Amino acid sequence: MALIELDQLTRRYGAVTAVDDLSFTLEPGSITGLVGANGAGKSTTMRMLLGLTKPTSGRALIDGRPYVELEHPTTVVGALTDPDQFHPRRTGRDALRVIGRPIRVPDRRVDALLEDVGLTSAARRRVGGYSMGMRQRLALAAALLGDPETLVLDEPANGLDPQGVHWLRTQLRRLAGEGRTVLVSSHLLAELARTVDDVVVIDRGRLVTHGPVQELVARAGTDSLEDLYLGLTDPERIMP
């Protein structure tokens, strides 16, 4: 299974540094939460990992290579970056078939994934009529089309009701249990703490801490991931 490695990853936009010398490694078979405030650099980090944004310096590697050098990228990494990626006039089933066609995904896998994400009954409805939560489920199915070793999911719980959040947690635990590497960003820290094994906290584009959630919480003497995060990202704290 694939390893995720960030090595001194940096992205500047003129005078603004969105990501600053960011380094960490994620092991297969685990779920890691990427945590930070709006504008902290989470989405930029994920976009560089997925080859959508070019780093100013440093490297983002999946299975030892930048995304653009992967021979069969859809079998190595699946991504959920925008649940509104689908044409609103296509049915859910057709949306997945169109995405899967270049990599020769058979219809039976499309149907199996629709069942896995709970959309079988809505498969022949147009995506434009889907709720936000349904589009998130469809986007997760799209990320899984190539049966990837690694998943990179940006705010996958957005729009999900409590039942949907529970379903997502179960799905992510199952996928990690199969040996996949899962990186997920979220603002729902209480839920994230119940889902992930490790956490990466970034602030103003820089790494604040990285490690097992329970170990970091215990070391900080706090009661929750939320308390740990708030303590580490206090605006009055001086970045090292």
Buried (B, 14 or more C-beta within 10 A) or exposed (E): BBBBBBBEBBBBEEEEBBBBBBEBEBEBBBBBBBBBBEEBBBBBBBBBBBBBBEBBEBBBBBBEBBBEEBEEBBBBBBBBBEBEBBEEEBBBBBBBBEBBEEEEBEEEBBBEBBEBBBBBEBBEBBBEEBEBBBBBBBBBBBBBBBEBBBBBBBBBBBBBEEEBBEBBBEBBBEBBEEEBBBBBBBBBBEBBBEBBBBBBBBBBBBBBBBBBBEEBBEEBEBEEBBBBBEEBBEEEEEEE
